[in-house]
Amino acid sequence: MNIKFNVKGVIYGVLALILIVGGFIFIPNMFMDKSKPVDYTMVQREAIPEKILSIMDKYTDQERALAVKLDGKIYIVVTRGNDNKHGIEIEKISTLTEDEKEVMKVNIVYKNKEKSYPYIVLETNLNKLPDRIELSSRVEDK
C-alpha cells in the first residue's frame, strides 16, 4: 500500500486552520469593550459632605456628572437637571483609557419620580480623578 501526501493540500489546510482559530481569538477582542467597572457605594442624604452639597447648588438645574476629590476619597455627583417628572438611577459606571487619558463613563436611567432620586452622590474606590467624564442617559421603558 502506497500512500501519497499532497503537500500543498496539507499546507493550505494548516493555514486555513490557523486563520480560523486566530479569528475566534482575535476578532472578538476587537469588538469587546475594554472598560473596567467602577465599584461604588451610594452615600445617604444625611451623610453627604457639606462641601459637596455646596457645589451641587450650582449644578442642580443641569444634567451632569461630576467627580470630586474630598478627604482622599473620590465622589461622583450626578444631577438630573430640570426634568421634574423623572428621577435618576445609576445603571453602570466604568473607566477606560482613550488617547492616554482616563475617561469615566456614567450611564443613568430616568425612572419614575417616586422610585428614584433627583441627584445621586456616590463614593468610589478610585485613587485619582478621571481626566474626562461622559454622561449618557436613557428613559426607562414602562
N, C-alpha and C positions, 0 to 999 in steps of 0.2 A: 504494500500500500504506500503510495507516494502522495504526500500532502504538499500542496503548493500554497505559499502565502503571497497575497497581493500586498506588497509593501506600501504602495500608495494608498490603498484602501485602509490599511491599519493606521497609517499616519493621519489620514483625513478623519478617521473615526476617533482617534485620540484627541485631535484638535477640536472636533465638534463636542466631545465630552468635556473638555476643559472650558470651552466657551459656555456651555450650558451650566455647568457647576459655578463658574465665575459669575454668570448672570444672576443666579439665585443668591449669590453672596453680595455682590457689589451694587446691583441695580436697586434693591430695596433701601440700601444705605443712602442713595442719592435722594430719595423721596421722603425719608424719615425726618421727623422734627428733631433737631439737635438741642432742644431746650431742656433745662433742668428745672424740676418743680421746686417751688419755694415753700418751706414749712412756715406756718404762721398760726398765731392764736388771736382770736378776736378779743379786743380789750373792752370790758364792760363800760358802760356810760360813766359810772361814778369813779372808775379807775383811770380815765383818760387824763394824761398830764395837762396841767393848766396852760403850758406853752403851746401845746398842740391845739387846744380849744381857742386860744387867741389867734393862731394862724388860720384856723378854719373859718373864722368870721369873714375873711377876705374872699374865700372861695366857695361859700355855700350856694351862691347863685350860678355856679359854673359846674359843668360835668367834668370832673377832674380826678386824676390820681397823682398823689404827691408822695415823695419819700422824705422822711425827716429823721435825722440822727440826733438823739437826745439821751444823755447819760450813757453813752456807749451802746445803745440799742437802736436798731433801725425800725421805724414805724412806717406803715403805708396808710395814707389817708385817702379815702375815695368818697367823693360827693356826687349827688345825683343831679345837681343843677336846679333849674326852675321847674322841673316836672313834678308837680304836686300830686298827680294822680297815681304815681308809682313810687315804690321804694326800691332799693338795690340790694343785691346779694352777690357775694363773690362766687364766681364759678371756678376760676383757676388763676394762679399766679405762677409764672415761670420766668427764668432768665436764660439768655443766650448771648453769645458773642458775635457781633457784626462789626466788621472793619476794626477789629481790636478794641471795641467799646462794649461795655456791659449794658445790655438792653433788657429791661424788665417789661414783660407783657402781662397786663392785668385784664382779665376777662370778667365782665359783670353781667348780670341778668336783671332787667327791670321786671319786678313782680308786683303782685297785688300789694297795695299800701299797708294793709293790716298784717301781712306775712313777712315784711321786710323792713329795711331801715332807710332813713333819709341820708345818712352818712355812715361810714364804717371806718374804724381805726383798728389796724392790725399790727401786732408785734411779730417781727420776723426773726429768722435765725441767721440773717445776713451779717457779714462783717463790715461791709462798706456800702456806700450809696451807689446805686446804678448811675451810669452816665446819661441814660435816657429812659423814660417810662412811656409806654404805649398803652392807651386805654381803648379797649373795644367792648362795645355793649350790644346787647340784643334784648328784645322784649319777649317775655315768656309767652309761649302759645297757651291759650286757655283750653 
